[in-house]
Amino acid sequence: MKFALLSVTYGGLFYKGEALSLEQQIHKAKALGFDALAIETKRPIASPLDLNKAERNRIKRLAADEGIVLCAVESLSDFGGKHMEERENNLAMMRMVLEMAGDLDVNLVKIFAAWPGIINDEEAVAMYGQFERGNYYKRLFPAELRVWNRCINGIREVADIAADMGITLALQNHAPVLAKGYEDTLTMMQEVDRKNVKLCIDAPLFYERQSDEYIHEAVQKCGKNLVHTHYGAWNFSETTDGEIVQDPSPSTGELINYAAFIEELHNIGYKGYLTSEYCLPVYKDHQFAGIDEVDHATKITLQYMKQLMHNIILA
């Protein structure tokens, strides 16, 4: 298992300061000790609308020169739109995302079934659109079934395009259509029924279910289909004696059981990347903070994860 940096971390949305370009982020990933960069297709740094062929080639060459793998392109897809035009716009966007991934020689594209969206032009810090996280289990009424099946049909269509390009899609276990945990995501992947649709399963999105038993179940059941995962750099701190410790998750107030999760990944022989992201508003002492706080959080969290992995491998 190797470590990647997700470009949203330095996208200028969640901290006080400017975004770093992809070129700058390649250098940043290397300086911080990452093996790879995962590119989120979001303005202001990596929208397919803005990166022409020459710029994509330059980014690819720079990454190769710096020894940084471009391991994934991460879309902000939403296949559940109510209106035909919304769904068609999403499909058009996804075709552009796949083309960009192809130009970058990246064969893994992460997708959401649905996405609440990011609001970044009304406040000083970007915020997520409101959505209902829901329960672990929910009754399916006609309206919910319609949205679910819109997602199924849309993912199938994009998967067929991606297959022709040699690209695998990784469906992330992210709300709002998919319930907390792994179950809905695994079920949707199975119903999509495309060989090039796999899973991106993140332990923070298990929310309160952080027991060793649940994590063992999740990783074992997703197993061979698990090709990508993220961890959050937003809930770690350093004690006065230099120890790096995990703080409670801002979503649940509980600790995320990364120890069990990484151990299970090790047990199944997971070959993908552990991808660091900081995609929440950055505050220090109740003040909107700058890029230095992102640097510090990302650095110490990577140290924590590497030590955790080291201890698991030696055990």
The 8 nearest C-alpha neighbors of each residue, nearest first, counted from 0:
[[1, 270, 272, 271, 269, 273, 2, 265],
 [0, 2, 272, 273, 34, 3, 271, 33],
 [3, 1, 273, 272, 33, 34, 274, 35],
 [2, 4, 35, 274, 36, 33, 34, 273],
 [3, 5, 36, 275, 274, 37, 28, 6],
 [6, 4, 37, 276, 7, 275, 36, 8],
 [5, 7, 8, 38, 9, 39, 37, 4],
 [8, 6, 10, 9, 5, 39, 278, 276],
 [9, 7, 277, 6, 276, 10, 278, 5],
 [8, 10, 7, 11, 19, 18, 6, 24],
 [9, 11, 18, 7, 12, 8, 19, 6],
 [12, 10, 18, 17, 9, 13, 14, 16],
 [13, 11, 125, 10, 14, 124, 119, 18],
 [12, 14, 280, 124, 125, 11, 279, 281],
 [15, 13, 289, 281, 288, 11, 12, 16],
 [16, 14, 289, 288, 287, 290, 13, 11],
 [17, 15, 289, 11, 14, 290, 18, 12],
 [16, 18, 11, 19, 15, 10, 9, 14],
 [17, 19, 11, 10, 9, 20, 16, 44],
 [20, 18, 23, 9, 24, 10, 17, 21],
 [21, 19, 23, 22, 44, 24, 18, 10],
 [20, 22, 24, 23, 25, 44, 19, 58],
 [21, 23, 25, 20, 24, 58, 26, 61],
 [24, 22, 20, 26, 21, 25, 19, 27],
 [23, 25, 27, 21, 26, 22, 28, 19],
 [24, 26, 28, 22, 27, 23, 21, 62],
 [25, 27, 23, 29, 24, 28, 30, 22],
 [28, 26, 24, 30, 25, 29, 23, 31],
 [29, 27, 33, 25, 31, 26, 30, 24],
 [28, 30, 26, 32, 27, 31, 33, 25],
 [29, 31, 27, 32, 28, 26, 33, 25],
 [32, 30, 28, 29, 33, 27, 298, 297],
 [31, 33, 29, 30, 28, 34, 301, 298],
 [34, 32, 28, 2, 3, 29, 35, 31],
 [33, 35, 2, 67, 3, 1, 68, 32],
 [36, 34, 68, 3, 67, 33, 69, 70],
 [35, 37, 4, 69, 3, 5, 70, 68],
 [38, 36, 5, 71, 70, 72, 4, 69],
 [39, 37, 72, 6, 73, 5, 71, 40],
 [38, 40, 73, 41, 6, 72, 74, 7],
 [41, 39, 46, 45, 74, 73, 38, 47],
 [42, 40, 46, 45, 39, 43, 44, 75],
 [43, 41, 44, 46, 45, 40, 10, 49],
 [42, 44, 41, 45, 10, 46, 18, 11],
 [45, 43, 42, 20, 46, 41, 21, 10],
 [46, 44, 40, 41, 42, 47, 43, 39],
 [45, 47, 40, 41, 48, 42, 49, 44],
 [48, 46, 49, 50, 95, 96, 99, 45],
 [49, 47, 46, 50, 51, 95, 45, 42],
 [48, 50, 47, 46, 51, 45, 44, 42],
 [51, 49, 47, 54, 48, 55, 46, 52],
 [50, 52, 54, 53, 55, 49, 47, 48],
 [51, 53, 55, 54, 56, 50, 102, 99],
 [52, 54, 56, 55, 51, 57, 50, 58],
 [55, 53, 57, 51, 56, 52, 50, 58],
 [56, 54, 52, 58, 57, 53, 103, 59],
 [55, 57, 59, 53, 54, 58, 60, 52],
 [56, 58, 54, 60, 55, 59, 61, 53],
 [59, 57, 55, 61, 56, 60, 62, 54],
 [58, 60, 56, 62, 57, 61, 103, 55],
 [61, 59, 63, 57, 58, 62, 64, 56],
 [60, 62, 64, 58, 63, 59, 65, 57],
 [63, 61, 67, 65, 59, 64, 60, 66],
 [62, 64, 66, 60, 61, 65, 67, 59],
 [63, 65, 61, 62, 66, 60, 67, 59],
 [64, 66, 62, 63, 67, 61, 29, 26],
 [65, 67, 63, 64, 62, 68, 34, 29],
 [68, 66, 35, 62, 65, 34, 63, 69],
 [67, 69, 35, 70, 36, 34, 62, 66],
 [70, 68, 36, 35, 37, 71, 105, 67],
 [69, 71, 68, 37, 35, 36, 105, 107],
 [72, 70, 37, 107, 108, 69, 105, 73],
 [71, 73, 38, 108, 37, 39, 100, 109],
 [74, 72, 39, 109, 108, 38, 40, 71],
 [73, 75, 40, 110, 76, 109, 39, 72],
 [76, 74, 111, 110, 77, 114, 73, 40],
 [75, 77, 111, 74, 110, 113, 78, 89],
 [78, 76, 113, 114, 79, 112, 111, 89],
 [77, 79, 150, 153, 113, 112, 80, 86],
 [80, 78, 150, 146, 149, 77, 113, 81],
 [81, 79, 86, 85, 82, 78, 77, 83],
 [82, 80, 79, 83, 85, 146, 86, 149],
 [83, 81, 85, 84, 80, 86, 87, 79],
 [82, 84, 86, 85, 87, 81, 80, 88],
 [83, 85, 87, 82, 86, 88, 80, 89],
 [86, 84, 88, 82, 83, 87, 80, 89],
 [85, 87, 89, 83, 84, 88, 80, 78],
 [86, 88, 84, 90, 89, 85, 83, 91],
 [89, 87, 91, 85, 86, 90, 84, 92],
 [88, 90, 92, 86, 87, 91, 93, 85],
 [89, 91, 93, 87, 92, 88, 94, 86],
 [92, 90, 88, 94, 89, 93, 87, 95],
 [93, 91, 89, 95, 90, 94, 88, 96],
 [92, 94, 96, 90, 95, 91, 97, 89],
 [93, 95, 97, 91, 96, 92, 98, 90],
 [94, 96, 98, 92, 93, 97, 47, 99],
 [97, 95, 93, 99, 94, 98, 47, 100],
 [98, 96, 100, 94, 99, 95, 93, 101],
 [97, 99, 101, 95, 100, 96, 94, 102],
 [98, 100, 102, 96, 101, 97, 95, 103],
 [101, 99, 105, 97, 103, 98, 102, 72],
 [100, 102, 104, 98, 99, 103, 105, 97],
 [101, 103, 99, 100, 104, 98, 55, 56],
 [102, 104, 100, 101, 105, 59, 55, 99],
 [105, 103, 101, 102, 100, 106, 59, 69],
 [106, 104, 100, 103, 107, 101, 71, 70],
 [105, 107, 166, 167, 104, 165, 108, 100],
 [108, 106, 167, 71, 166, 105, 168, 72],
 [109, 107, 72, 168, 73, 71, 169, 167],
 [108, 110, 169, 73, 168, 74, 170, 72],
 [111, 109, 170, 74, 76, 169, 171, 108],
 [112, 110, 113, 76, 171, 170, 77, 114],
 [111, 113, 78, 150, 77, 110, 76, 176],
 [114, 112, 77, 111, 78, 79, 176, 175],
 [113, 115, 77, 116, 111, 175, 76, 75],
 [116, 114, 128, 130, 129, 127, 175, 113],
 [115, 117, 128, 114, 127, 118, 75, 129],
 [118, 116, 127, 126, 128, 119, 125, 115],
 [119, 117, 126, 125, 127, 120, 128, 116],
 [120, 118, 125, 121, 117, 126, 122, 124],
 [119, 121, 122, 118, 125, 123, 124, 117],
 [120, 122, 119, 118, 123, 125, 124, 126],
 [123, 121, 124, 120, 119, 125, 126, 118],
 [122, 124, 125, 121, 119, 120, 15, 287],
 [123, 125, 122, 13, 12, 280, 126, 119],
 [126, 124, 119, 12, 13, 118, 122, 117],
 [127, 125, 118, 117, 119, 124, 128, 280],
 [128, 126, 117, 116, 118, 129, 115, 125],
 [127, 129, 115, 116, 117, 130, 118, 126],
 [130, 128, 127, 115, 131, 116, 126, 132],
 [129, 131, 175, 115, 132, 128, 174, 127],
 [130, 132, 133, 175, 129, 174, 176, 134],
 [133, 131, 175, 174, 130, 134, 178, 179],
 [134, 132, 131, 178, 135, 179, 137, 175],
 [133, 135, 136, 137, 178, 179, 132, 131],
 [134, 136, 179, 178, 137, 133, 180, 182],
 [135, 137, 134, 138, 178, 133, 179, 183],
 [138, 136, 134, 139, 135, 133, 178, 140],
 [137, 139, 140, 136, 143, 134, 144, 141],
 [138, 140, 143, 144, 137, 141, 142, 136],
 [139, 141, 143, 142, 144, 138, 145, 137],
 [142, 140, 144, 143, 145, 139, 146, 147],
 [141, 143, 145, 144, 140, 146, 139, 147],
 [144, 142, 146, 145, 140, 141, 139, 147],
 [143, 145, 147, 141, 146, 142, 148, 139],
 [144, 146, 142, 148, 143, 147, 141, 149],
 [145, 147, 149, 79, 143, 144, 148, 150],
 [148, 146, 144, 150, 145, 149, 143, 151],
 [147, 149, 151, 150, 145, 146, 152, 144],
 [150, 148, 146, 152, 79, 151, 147, 153],
 [149, 151, 78, 153, 79, 148, 147, 152],
 [152, 150, 148, 154, 149, 191, 153, 155],
 [153, 151, 155, 149, 150, 154, 148, 156],
 [152, 154, 150, 156, 155, 78, 151, 149],
 [153, 155, 157, 151, 156, 152, 158, 150],
 [156, 154, 158, 152, 153, 157, 191, 159],
 [155, 157, 153, 159, 154, 158, 152, 160],
 [156, 158, 160, 154, 159, 155, 161, 153],
 [159, 157, 161, 155, 160, 156, 154, 162],
 [160, 158, 162, 156, 157, 161, 155, 163],
 [159, 161, 157, 158, 163, 162, 156, 164],
 [160, 162, 158, 166, 164, 159, 163, 157],
 [163, 161, 165, 159, 164, 160, 166, 158],
 [162, 164, 161, 160, 165, 159, 166, 158],
 [163, 165, 161, 162, 166, 160, 101, 97],
 [164, 166, 162, 163, 161, 106, 167, 195],
 [167, 165, 106, 161, 164, 162, 107, 168],
 [168, 166, 195, 107, 196, 106, 108, 169],
 [167, 169, 196, 108, 109, 107, 197, 195],
 [168, 170, 109, 198, 197, 199, 110, 196],
 [171, 169, 198, 110, 199, 111, 109, 197],
 [170, 172, 199, 173, 111, 200, 198, 110],
 [173, 171, 184, 200, 181, 177, 199, 170],
 [172, 174, 171, 177, 175, 111, 204, 179],
 [175, 173, 177, 176, 178, 132, 172, 179],
 [174, 176, 177, 132, 130, 113, 131, 114],
 [177, 175, 174, 113, 178, 112, 147, 146],
 [176, 178, 174, 183, 175, 173, 184, 172],
 [179, 177, 135, 183, 174, 133, 180, 176],
 [180, 178, 135, 205, 204, 177, 206, 134],
 [179, 181, 205, 204, 182, 178, 172, 135],
 [180, 182, 184, 183, 172, 185, 217, 179],
 [183, 181, 185, 184, 180, 186, 178, 217],
 [184, 182, 186, 177, 185, 181, 178, 187],
 [185, 183, 187, 172, 186, 181, 182, 188],
 [184, 186, 188, 182, 187, 183, 181, 189],
 [187, 185, 183, 189, 184, 188, 182, 190],
 [188, 186, 190, 184, 189, 185, 183, 191],
 [187, 189, 191, 185, 186, 190, 184, 192],
 [188, 190, 186, 192, 187, 191, 185, 193],
 [191, 189, 187, 192, 188, 186, 151, 193],
 [190, 192, 188, 151, 189, 193, 155, 187],
 [193, 191, 190, 189, 188, 194, 196, 155],
 [192, 194, 195, 196, 191, 158, 155, 188],
 [195, 193, 196, 192, 197, 167, 162, 158],
 [194, 196, 167, 193, 168, 197, 162, 158],
 [197, 195, 168, 193, 194, 167, 169, 188],
 [196, 198, 169, 224, 168, 170, 195, 225],
 [199, 197, 169, 225, 170, 224, 226, 200],
 [198, 200, 171, 227, 228, 169, 170, 225],
 [199, 201, 228, 172, 171, 198, 202, 227],
 [202, 200, 228, 229, 204, 203, 199, 230],
 [201, 203, 204, 205, 200, 260, 255, 257],
 [204, 202, 205, 201, 206, 255, 230, 231],
 [205, 203, 206, 202, 201, 180, 179, 173],
 [204, 206, 180, 202, 203, 208, 179, 207],
 [207, 205, 204, 208, 203, 251, 179, 250],
 [208, 206, 209, 251, 205, 253, 255, 210],
 [209, 207, 205, 206, 210, 213, 180, 214],
 [208, 210, 256, 207, 255, 211, 214, 213],
 [211, 209, 212, 213, 208, 214, 256, 259],
 [210, 212, 214, 213, 259, 215, 209, 256],
 [211, 213, 215, 210, 214, 216, 209, 217],
 [214, 212, 216, 210, 215, 211, 217, 209],
 [213, 215, 217, 211, 216, 212, 260, 218],
 [214, 216, 212, 213, 218, 217, 219, 211],
 [217, 215, 213, 219, 214, 218, 220, 212],
 [218, 216, 214, 220, 215, 219, 221, 213],
 [219, 217, 221, 222, 215, 220, 216, 214],
 [218, 220, 222, 216, 217, 221, 215, 267],
 [219, 221, 217, 222, 218, 216, 223, 185],
 [220, 222, 218, 219, 224, 225, 217, 223],
 [223, 221, 219, 218, 220, 224, 225, 267],
 [222, 224, 225, 221, 226, 267, 269, 220],
 [225, 223, 197, 222, 221, 198, 226, 196],
 [224, 226, 198, 222, 223, 221, 199, 227],
 [225, 227, 271, 198, 199, 224, 197, 169],
 [228, 226, 199, 271, 225, 272, 198, 200],
 [227, 229, 199, 201, 200, 273, 274, 272],
 [230, 228, 274, 201, 273, 275, 231, 276],
 [229, 231, 275, 274, 276, 232, 201, 273],
 [230, 232, 276, 233, 275, 277, 229, 234],
 [231, 233, 277, 297, 300, 296, 234, 276],
 [234, 232, 231, 277, 235, 296, 279, 281],
 [235, 233, 246, 232, 245, 248, 247, 236],
 [236, 234, 245, 246, 244, 233, 300, 232],
 [235, 237, 244, 243, 245, 238, 234, 246],
 [236, 238, 243, 242, 241, 244, 239, 235],
 [239, 237, 241, 242, 240, 243, 236, 244],
 [238, 240, 241, 237, 242, 243, 236, 244],
 [241, 239, 238, 242, 237, 243, 244, 236],
 [242, 240, 238, 239, 237, 243, 244, 236],
 [241, 243, 238, 237, 240, 244, 239, 236],
 [244, 242, 237, 236, 303, 241, 238, 299],
 [245, 243, 236, 235, 237, 242, 246, 238],
 [244, 246, 235, 234, 236, 247, 243, 254],
 [245, 247, 234, 235, 248, 244, 254, 236],
 [248, 246, 253, 254, 252, 249, 234, 245],
 [247, 249, 252, 250, 253, 251, 254, 234],
 [250, 248, 252, 251, 247, 234, 253, 233],
 [251, 249, 248, 252, 206, 253, 203, 247],
 [252, 250, 253, 248, 249, 206, 207, 247],
 [251, 253, 247, 248, 249, 250, 254, 246],
 [254, 252, 247, 251, 248, 255, 207, 246],
 [253, 255, 247, 248, 256, 246, 252, 245],
 [256, 254, 257, 203, 209, 253, 248, 202],
 [257, 255, 258, 209, 259, 254, 260, 210],
 [256, 258, 260, 259, 255, 261, 202, 262],
 [259, 257, 256, 260, 261, 262, 307, 311],
 [258, 260, 262, 257, 261, 256, 211, 263],
 [261, 259, 257, 263, 262, 258, 214, 264],
 [262, 260, 264, 263, 258, 259, 257, 265],
 [261, 263, 265, 259, 264, 260, 258, 311],
 [262, 264, 266, 260, 265, 261, 259, 215],
 [265, 263, 261, 269, 267, 266, 262, 260],
 [264, 266, 262, 268, 263, 267, 269, 261],
 [265, 267, 263, 264, 268, 262, 269, 261],
 [268, 266, 264, 265, 269, 263, 222, 219],
 [267, 269, 265, 266, 270, 264, 263, 0],
 [268, 270, 264, 267, 271, 265, 0, 225],
 [271, 269, 0, 268, 272, 226, 1, 264],
 [272, 270, 226, 227, 269, 0, 273, 1],
 [273, 271, 1, 2, 0, 274, 227, 3],
 [272, 274, 2, 228, 229, 3, 1, 275],
 [273, 275, 229, 3, 4, 2, 272, 230],
 [276, 274, 4, 230, 229, 5, 231, 3],
 [275, 277, 231, 5, 8, 232, 278, 230],
 [276, 278, 8, 232, 233, 279, 231, 275],
 [277, 279, 8, 276, 7, 13, 280, 231],
 [278, 280, 277, 13, 281, 233, 126, 125],
 [281, 279, 13, 14, 282, 124, 278, 125],
 [282, 280, 14, 288, 13, 287, 279, 283],
 [281, 283, 287, 288, 286, 285, 280, 284],
 [284, 282, 286, 285, 288, 287, 281, 292],
 [283, 285, 286, 282, 287, 288, 281, 292],
 [286, 284, 283, 282, 287, 288, 281, 280],
 [287, 285, 282, 283, 284, 288, 281, 289],
 [286, 288, 282, 281, 15, 283, 285, 14],
 [289, 287, 282, 281, 15, 14, 283, 286],
 [290, 288, 15, 14, 291, 292, 16, 287],
 [289, 291, 293, 292, 14, 294, 16, 15],
 [292, 290, 294, 293, 289, 295, 288, 296],
 [291, 293, 295, 290, 294, 289, 296, 288],
 [292, 294, 290, 296, 291, 295, 297, 289],
 [295, 293, 291, 297, 292, 296, 298, 290],
 [294, 296, 292, 298, 293, 297, 299, 291],
 [297, 295, 293, 299, 298, 294, 232, 300],
 [296, 298, 294, 300, 232, 295, 299, 293],
 [297, 299, 295, 301, 296, 300, 294, 31],
 [300, 298, 302, 301, 296, 297, 303, 295],
 [301, 299, 303, 297, 302, 298, 232, 296],
 [300, 302, 304, 298, 303, 299, 305, 297],
 [303, 301, 299, 305, 300, 304, 306, 298],
 [304, 302, 300, 306, 301, 305, 307, 299],
 [305, 303, 307, 301, 306, 302, 308, 300],
 [304, 306, 308, 302, 307, 303, 301, 309],
 [307, 305, 309, 303, 308, 304, 310, 302],
 [308, 306, 304, 310, 305, 309, 303, 311],
 [307, 309, 311, 305, 306, 310, 304, 312],
 [308, 310, 306, 312, 307, 311, 305, 313],
 [309, 311, 313, 307, 308, 312, 314, 306],
 [312, 310, 308, 314, 313, 309, 262, 307],
 [311, 313, 309, 310, 314, 308, 265, 262],
 [312, 314, 310, 311, 309, 308, 307, 306],
 [313, 311, 312, 310, 309, 308, 262, 307]]
